[in-house]
């Protein structure tokens, strides 16, 4: 993969990434809390949404910007 130059990324993409991972982290935390409160099915769904959407965002980032 080599060296990644993060200085070439625009600030707009940085803030979009920060807000995206805040929302994704919230889904993951909600899913974990639902697992702890024994609502297993909805907890797994929330955590799966967080993991899949985070992976898709990273794939987009590395495909189009890095």
Secondary structure by P-SEA (a helix, b strand, c coil): ccccccccccaaaaaaaaaaaaaaaaaaaaaaaaaaacccaaaaaaaaaaaaaaaaaaaaaaaccc
